[in-house]
Amino acid sequence: MEKLTFEQALMKLEEVVKKLENKQIPLDEAVKLYNEGLELSKVCYELLKEAETLIVNTEE
């Protein structure tokens, strides 16, 4: 997955969620989207942890 900003990853994650909410998508596509969503959520989490670390280190 290419390097994304937090905002880009979150926007893509929101798009994936909207697609998954469509109950008409085939199972194989839903599984693919689910896995993509997991990866995007990991990216968001890691970027938030990095930001938290920067803030904590700045406060010290």
DRENDO-1510 file (C-alpha; in Angstrom, 1 decimal, always signed):
<recs>
REC; n; res; u; v; w
REC; 1; MET; +0.0; +0.0; +0.0 .
REC; 2; GLU; +1.4; +3.4; -0.9 .
REC; 3; LYS; +2.3; +5.9; +1.8 .
REC; 4; LEU; -0.9; +7.8; +2.7 .
REC; 5; THR; -1.5; +10.7; +5.0 .
REC; 6; PHE; -4.0; +10.0; +7.9 .
REC; 7; GLU; -6.7; +12.0; +6.0 .
REC; 8; GLN; -6.2; +10.0; +2.8 .
REC; 9; ALA; -6.3; +6.7; +4.6 .
REC; 10; LEU; -9.4; +7.7; +6.5 .
REC; 11; MET; -11.1; +8.9; +3.4 .
REC; 12; LYS; -10.3; +5.6; +1.6 .
REC; 13; LEU; -11.5; +3.7; +4.7 .
REC; 14; GLU; -14.8; +5.6; +4.6 .
REC; 15; GLU; -15.2; +4.7; +0.9 .
REC; 16; VAL; -14.7; +1.0; +1.7 .
REC; 17; VAL; -17.2; +1.1; +4.5 .
REC; 18; LYS; -19.8; +2.7; +2.1 .
REC; 19; LYS; -19.2; +0.0; -0.4 .
REC; 20; LEU; -19.5; -2.7; +2.2 .
REC; 21; GLU; -22.9; -1.3; +3.3 .
REC; 22; ASN; -24.2; -2.2; -0.1 .
REC; 23; LYS; -25.8; -5.6; +0.4 .
REC; 24; GLN; -25.7; -6.3; -3.3 .
REC; 25; ILE; -22.0; -6.8; -3.7 .
REC; 26; PRO; -20.7; -10.3; -4.3 .
REC; 27; LEU; -19.1; -12.2; -1.4 .
REC; 28; ASP; -15.6; -12.2; -3.0 .
REC; 29; GLU; -15.6; -8.5; -3.5 .
REC; 30; ALA; -16.9; -8.0; +0.1 .
REC; 31; VAL; -14.0; -10.1; +1.4 .
REC; 32; LYS; -11.5; -8.1; -0.7 .
REC; 33; LEU; -13.0; -4.8; +0.6 .
REC; 34; TYR; -13.0; -6.1; +4.2 .
REC; 35; ASN; -9.2; -6.9; +3.9 .
REC; 36; GLU; -8.6; -3.5; +2.3 .
REC; 37; GLY; -10.5; -1.8; +5.2 .
REC; 38; LEU; -8.4; -3.7; +7.7 .
REC; 39; GLU; -5.2; -2.5; +6.1 .
REC; 40; LEU; -6.4; +1.1; +6.0 .
REC; 41; SER; -7.5; +0.9; +9.6 .
REC; 42; LYS; -4.0; -0.3; +10.6 .
REC; 43; VAL; -2.5; +2.6; +8.6 .
REC; 44; CYS; -4.8; +5.1; +10.5 .
REC; 45; TYR; -3.9; +3.5; +13.8 .
REC; 46; GLU; -0.1; +3.7; +13.2 .
REC; 47; LEU; -0.3; +7.3; +12.1 .
REC; 48; LEU; -2.3; +8.2; +15.2 .
REC; 49; LYS; +0.2; +6.4; +17.4 .
REC; 50; GLU; +3.1; +8.3; +15.7 .
REC; 51; ALA; +1.2; +11.6; +16.3 .
REC; 52; GLU; +0.6; +10.7; +19.9 .
REC; 53; THR; +4.3; +9.9; +20.4 .
REC; 54; LEU; +5.3; +13.2; +18.9 .
REC; 55; ILE; +2.9; +15.1; +21.2 .
REC; 56; VAL; +4.0; +13.2; +24.3 .
REC; 57; ASN; +7.7; +13.8; +23.5 .
REC; 58; THR; +7.1; +17.5; +22.8 .
REC; 59; GLU; +5.4; +17.9; +26.2 .
REC; 60; GLU; +8.4; +16.4; +28.1 .
</recs>
